[in-house]
Amino acid sequence: MLINFSNYYKKIKENKLSVVLVLFFLAMLFLTILSSCRQNTVESAKTKTVAEIETIDKRQFDQFVLTSKDVSGNIQETSFVVVAGNNLNVRSKPNVSAEVNAVLPIADRLQIIFQKPHKEKINNFEGTWILATGDKARGWLFDFFMAYPSKFQTLYTPSAKQSTFINPQDKQTYTFTFQDTNFTLTPGPVQGKMYRFRDLIWAKPDNYYDTPQKELYFFYLDQKGQLKLEN
């Protein structure tokens, strides 16, 4: 009897181990299926979101901006772009045949609302469509003709020693004083370095990350190579 009971007990232990292994593999299979379903749901939601944004029209734009934080992906509220070419079209939808809402001059700055995830080529220019808003326009722009902050990598030395302008917001006169690649802006004072991307020049403050966007200034080089303040 003792031998039979011992064998029976061993069989029970072996069966328990088998049951545990089966349950473990079933649990792993369930988690894999659940993860796949969640990923498909997220991808479907993203596709739907992009499709909805592509069909947005001018009248819906204001309402969209109010709710865009939910669909803006990894674009931060402080993200901006600067027009890097003259007469850039702002369109009602992300394609070259869409209605032109406005035409922007070089050095105009806009806030990014949304960026399409995939690049495309237009007349051999590769880029992505972005939805953006600014003082002069709002709509879709092709970002090959735009400058992100990260594009300004080359230091620039102005030929002029000073540049004076009147800020249209506070009507106050400001003066840039240049020395090599450095600048000082008064009143302030604000100090920093000059960076170039194509014909755009950014007077980037040393404390850029603590500087409000309204206090960022962009110049451009005219046909004679002269430094001009943003329009």
Phi, psi and omega in degrees: 000318183297321180293317180297318179296320179297316178296320180297319180295320178298319179296321178297315179299317179296319179294321178298318179297319179296318179297317179298317180296318179297316179297322179297313180294324176295320178297317179297320179296318179297316180296321179296315179295318180297317179297319179296319179296318179297317180297317179296322179295317179296315180297320178296319179296319180296315181299317180297319181297313180298318180298320179294319182292324180298331183268006182293140178249178187299323183289332181274349191298315182301316179293323179297317181300324181293333184246010190286345182299333182283343186234012188272008177060225181264012177287126181275157180298333183273000182290137179217164175226158180236137179295124185255004176217157183278150177058055179272128181284135171254121189249160182283336178220161184280062172202157188287348179265358181286160181299140177272116180280326183196166175235124187255145176277166177297146177079004175287142185248140180226156176267133180279130176257317183205147178231127178295144188284342187244142178277158174212165180251133175232113183052044179070007175261122182263134179187189176233157177274136176235146174262125186216162179223146179208188181293329186259340185195167173211140181153202184261137178226148177271119194282000172300329183263018180240161179238119173277157179307325182292345181285340183275091183245337186267127177290148183229138178249110179293146176282331178280157178266335182213156173214126183243139180211163176253123179287120183293341182282311182251002178061020182262147179274131179237150181230128170266129172247125185253142172216109188057235180267004183262155174222157171230127179254126177234148358291163183164274343281157173242132181240153179180200182233157181263129179236150183237142168220116187054237180261015178262140177236127180250122171276090188270117180295151177298326179260047187308317185290345177255005184262127177300146183300328180295346179257015175263135186237138180235134175254170170217158179265124179281186184295337177269004181079014180274146182280124179236145178284156180307145182291000000 
